[in-house]
Each structure stands twice: as C-alpha cells, then as structure tokens.
Amino acid sequence: MKKLILASVSALALLGVAACSDSGTGTDKTTTQSTNPPAAEQPMKPAAPADNSTKPAEPAPATPAPAPAQ
C-alpha cells in the first residue's frame, strides 16, 4: 500500500514539474496587435442643466440635540 501511495505522489510531482517547466521547443513567437477606437467616437460633453434655478444639496444646519429629560 505504501508503494502505491509513493508511486502516486511521485507521478503527481512529475506531472507538476512537467506542467510548470519553461523548457519548450523554442521561444514564444506570438504577436499582439493594437486596436484603435473608431474615428466616429467623440468624448462626451457634460449635459447642460435644463433649469438654472436648481442648486446643489446643502447639509442641514448643525443644531445641538436637546438635552434628555430627567
């Protein structure tokens, strides 16, 4: 039984080394190609507000909390 376990562990270790080794039949000869965005695409401009009377939200005024009644 020990020999079977030892053989299995050895086989897994050998496969792991073979899968991770960097020795191949040569160097990697793949190339990459860059892509350009379509010419019709323009950067977006911020939308103008429809109503100029709107203001950004403001925080509530800081008022002290009332003292608890005793």
Residue pairs with C-beta under 8 A, 6 or more apart in sequence:
none
